[in-house]
Amino acid sequence: MSRITAPHLRTVGVVGIAALTLTACGGDADGETNGNGEEDVSLSFTWWGGDTRHEYTQEIIEMFEAEYPHISVEPLYGEWDGYWDQLATQTAAQDTPDIVQMDLMYLREYIENGILLELDAIDTGEFTEELLDTGRLDGALYAMPVGQTALTFAANLDLFEEAGLERPDDESWTWDDLLEAATEVSENTDAYGQAGSFGDAGFEIWLRQTYGVSNLDEDGQLAWEPEDAVPYFELLEQFQEAGAIPSAAEISEERGITREQTLIATGGAALSEAWDTTLVALSSNEGVDLHPLMLPSETGNAADAGMYYKASMFYSVYAGTEHPEEAQLFVDFLVNNEEAGQLQSLERGIPGNESVRELIRDDLDDVQTRILEFSESLEEVVGDSPPLPPEGFGAVQEIIWRYEEEFLFGRLSAEEAAEGMHGEIDSSVN
């Protein structure tokens, strides 16, 4: 078996250190009071995202500060790449921001290491219990879901038309149909049919379709054996041999650039797996108009495609904050304030707050309307979400990507890639 050493693996050792001594916090009060007798409070808020998210989030912060003049919010933001290493470093230094934009991959490890506050002062009345459950552990809410999203194939139908193809019937297409369409686009246009390999989300869906399991089971153990993943790598090989995807070098490069620079966003590919609400950013370049499609399946039945709703992201509060009430007040504002919801629109996911969702419906542009209607069309075919992943799961995305690349570079056989990937994922979560 060939085994690849990861260039770095994020560990929660630093998180565990902070959990032992929750004595400091990100925001400090200066002890002064304003004219209303309220103590001035300073909070820090960290998030990842692109320029669009940064700009409207700053506006939301200004709205909140205008409504609560005794509270100031310090923005701390950056790209996804590096966000979690930075957060782990802050946490190890007992300087975790008061409010943290949180992702499902890391949620459980931060909860179990005592970093996150149990949320008990946020109005959850406009959210479904199913969505709220994605932020709960043992019945307690530690992460307020912002909204929901689902995996889709982003499709550039202009490239389909250029290749002489009709829009795929996404309620009945198969992986063979996807391969055939992607190959024809590559052969008949200057673009690739499919933007790359399928990554961690695609592998999860493939497991759900093929074996009826997620990557991990409820106990955090791998739900598949190495030999189960061999056909997955063989599927990638079919796309590679048909010329339906870019070279391994191009795929590797693609993963290190911003969304707006990727092949699907610049008209360089007709199809790409993507979480539905990311189509807003992916369609932002002139001349690129993307449509969400349901995922293909082996049977040609959308109900067998393994699709599910997941929380797009969460807001959590640091357990060591000196201002738990004010921090929760800010989270409540982020998810329940109608003006904040209008500014955010779908950029952080289909709003979990049902009133906000209805409020923005008539203000959506064509791409946003497609996304919302796509999400609602899945209600009859989606299954249960995967279990809350265990500590160490944050490394899984990188592991799967790396083994896909090593296989596509020809450095590993399908059997070697499946064996190595299984071993590394198992080591990261156990």
N, C-alpha and C positions, 0 to 999 in steps of 0.2 A: 504494500500500500504506500502511495506517495502522500506525504503530509506537508502542508505548507505552513510556515510560521507566519502568523499575522504580524504586520509591521507594528501594531500596538493593539492591545485589547483594553477597553475601558473596564476598570474594576470598580467595585463600590467599597473598596478598602477605605478610600478617602471619605466616602459617605458614612461608613460605619464609625470612623473616628469622630466625625461631627455628631453622630447620634449619641455618643457617650456623654458629650458635654454641650448640651444645647443651652449655652449661656449668653451667646451674642446674637445679634440680628442684623439684617440689612439696613433697616430704617431706624433712626434715633429721633427722639423728641428733644427739643432744645429747652424744654421746661417753661417756656413762655406761654402766655395765654393771649388770645385775641380779644377784640372788643366785646364779644359775646360770652366771654368767660370760658371758652373752649381752648384746651391745650393745643398748641401747634404740633402737628404730626408730620413726619416725613417718612414716606414709603418708597421702596425700590421695586421695580417691575421689570422682569427680564422676559424677552421673547425672541424667537427666530422668525425670519421671513425676508421678503424682498422689499424693494423700495416702496411699492404701493402699500404694503402692510405697515411699514414704518410710518409713512406719512399720515394715514388715517388714524393709526393708533395714537399718534401725537395729538391729533385733533380731539380724540375721545378723552385723552388725559386732560386736555385744556378744558373740555366741557365739565368733567368731573371736578376739577379744581375750582371752576367757577361756581358750581353748586355747593361745594364743601370747601370754602376758602381757608379753613384751618388745616386742610390736608394737602400736602404737596407730594407729587409722584415723580420719582427720578426714573427716567427711561434707560434701560440697558438692553441693547438689541444687537443682533448680528445675523449671519447666515446659519443655516442648519449645520454646515460643516464647521466643527469646532465648538458648537454650542454646548454639547454635553460634556466635553472635556473641561470647558470653562466653568460650567455649573458644578462639576465634581470638585474642581480646584477651589471654588468659592466655598463649597460646603465643607471641605477639609479644613479650610481656614476659619470656619465658623462665621462666614460672611455670606451665607445664602441670602439672595434677595427675598424680600417679604412676599412678593407674588411671583409665581413662576408659571410660564406657559409650559405645560407638561405633555408628554407623548405617551401613548399606550406602551411602547417598548420599554420604557424606563419606570413606569408608574409603580409597579409592585415593589421593585427594589427600594425606591425612595420611601414608600409606605412602611415596608418591613424594617427599614433601618431607622425609623422614627423621625424622619425628616419632615413629614407633612402633617399639617394640622387637620383634625377632624372638623369638617365644615358643618356648622349648625346654625348659621345666621344668614343663610342665603335663601331667597324665595325660589323654590323649585316647582311651583305650582303649574308653570307653563311647559314643563318638560315631561316626557313620557318616562315611566318607571324603567322601561327597557333601556333607554339612553342613560338614565341616572345610574343604573346598575353597572355600566361600564366604568364608572368612577368609584365604585364601592369595593371594599374588602371586608369580609365578615360582617356585612350589614352596615358598615360605617362609610360615610361619604368623605373621601379625601381629595377628590378631583372633580371639579364642576365641568361637565362636558359643554363645549362651546356649540357644537353642532354635529352633524353626521355626514358621512361620505361613503361612497362605494367605489370599488374598482371598476374601471371601464376600459374599453379600447377607444382612445381618442383617434378620430378618423378625419383625414383631410379629403373630403369628397371631391374637391376640384382635381386632385391627383388621380382619384378613381376615374373620373370622367375623362381626363387626359389619357389614361391607359385604356379607355374603351370599356370600363367596367361600371356596372350599376352599384348603387348603395347595397351593401350586404344586408341580407335578411337576418338581423342579429337575434331574432327569436328562435332561429332554427339552424344557425351555421355551426360547423364543426371545425376542429383544428385543421383538418385537411382543406376545408374551404378557406380558412385564414391563410394557410401556406400557399394555396393556389393564387389567391388574390394578391398577396404580398409579392410573390414571384413575378406576376404579370406587371405589377407597377414597376418593379425594379427593371424589368426587361424593356418596358415601353415608355418610360419617362426618365428624367435625370435624377429622380429621387429614389430612395430605398422604399421597399414595401413596408417593412417593419423596422422601427428605429433601433432595435437591439435585442438583447436577451430579455428574460422575463423577471429576473430578480426575486427578492424574497416574497413579495406579495403574489407574484405569478406562481411561484413554487407552492405557496400555501393553497392557492386556488386549485392548482393541478392536483395536489394531494387530496383535497376535499372532493374533487370530481372523481378521481381514480380509485381512491381507497375509502372515502367517507370519513377521513380523519383530518385534523389540523396538524401543523408542524409538531406541536406539543399537546399533551393531554392535560386534564384538570390538575394532575399532580406535578406538572412541569417536566414530565419525562417525554423523550422523543416518542412519537406515535408511529414511526415508520422505521424500517430496517434499511441498511445500505442498498440491498438489491432492489428495493422498491423505487429508488431514485434513478436507477440506470435508464429506464425508458424516458425519463425526463431529459436527461442529457442527450439521449438519442434523438429526441424531438428537436432539441436545439441544433443538433448536427444536420437534420433535414433542412432546417431553415438556412443554415450556413452553406450547405452544398448547393442549394437552389439559388443562392445569391439574393435571397430575400431580406437579409440583414447586412449591416456594414461589416467591415473587417473587425477582428478582435481588437486591434489597436484603436480603431475609431470608437468602438463600444467603450473601451477603457477610458478614452479621452472624454467621451460624452458624460461620464459619471462625475467628472470634476468641474463641470461648468454650471452656470445658472440656468434655470428653467427656460428663460427667454432666449438663450443661445442654443438650445438643443435642436436636434434635427426636426423633431415634430413641430417645434415652435417657429422654425425658420423656413418651413416648406421643403425640408430635405428628406422627409419621410411621410408616408401616407397613414401609418398606423403606429400607435405606441400605447402600451399599458400605462394608465395614469389614474390617480384618484380623481373622481369626477369634478370636484370643485377646482382642481388645479387647471382645468381647461380655461378658466378666466385668464390666468397669466399666460398660459401656452398659446392663447389666441390673440395676444396683445400686439403682436407684430403685424404690420400692414400686409394685407394680402393673404393672411392665414386665418381660416375660418373653420374651426374644429367642431365635430359632432361626437357626442358620447354614444358608444355602442355597448350592448350587453356582451358578456364574454362568451366565446365559443365553448362548446362541450363535445365530448366524445359521441354523445347520443343525438346531438342536434336539437335538444330540448333545453330551453333556457332555465327551466326549473332544476336541471341537473348540472348547471354550470358552477355550483358552489358559491355563488355570490352571497354577500352579507353586508349589512350596514355596520360601520364602525364609527366610534367617536372620532371626529376629525382631529381634535386636540382638546386639551383641558386647561383650566386654571387651577392651580393649587396654592396654598398658603404655607409658608415656612413655619414649622412647629415652634421655632425659637423666636418668632417675631415679638417685639415689644408691643405691637399694636394689632392683636388678632381681630378686634371688632372693626377697626378701620380698614384692615386688609380685606376682610370679607365684604365690607361695604363696597369696596372698589370692585371686587369680583362680581358682586350682585349688579353693579352698574354696568359692567362689561357685557353681561349676558341678558340683562332684563331691560335696560334703558332703550326706549324705542329709537331715539336719535342716534345712539351709538350703534344700534342694529342697522339703521339705514346707511350709516357710513361704512360699516363692515360689509354689508350686503352678504354675498356668498363666499367672500374671499377666505374666511376661516372655516368654511363648511356650510352646509344647509343649516340655517339657524335652528337650534334645538328648541328655542322659545317659539311656540306655535303662533302667538300673536305677532311677534316680530316677523315671522315668516310670511304671514298674510299681509302685513303692512308693506313689505318691500316688493310683493309679487308684481304689482303693476308698474313698478319703477325699474324692473330688470331689462337689460338689453337682450338681444337675440341669443347670444351665447349663454348668458345667465338663465334665461327662460328655458333653454334646452336642458341645462343641467338640472334645474329644479324639476321639470317635467320628467326627465330621465329617472331621477331619484324616486319620485313618486310612482313611476311605472314599475319599479322593482318590488313593490310591496307584496305582490303575489308569488314572487319567485325566490326571494332571499331566504336564507337559512339562519341558524343561530350564529352569533359571533364566536370566534375562537376564544378559548379560555384566557383569563388575565395572565400574561406571560410572567415567568419567574425572574428573579434576580439574575443578571448576566445575559438576558435576552437582547440587550442593546447591541451586543457584538454579532448577533445572528445575521443581520442585514449585510454587513461587510463580509462575513464568511461566505454566504451564498453568492454574492457578487464575485468574490475572488475565485471561487471554484468554477463558476461559469466562465470567467475569463480564461483561467488556466486551461480549461477544457477546449474552449474555442481557439486558443493559441496553439492547440495540439500538444501541449506539454503533459496532459493526463488523458488516459482513456476514460470512457464513461464509467467503468467499474472503479477505477482509481479515484475519480472525482466524487462519485457517490460515497465511497468508503471514507475518503478524507473529510468530506463535508459533514457526514454523519458524526465522525469522531470529534471534530472541532466544536460542532454545535453542542454535542453531549457534554464536552468538557466545560463549555462556557456557562452552562445552566446547572451543572451538578458539581 
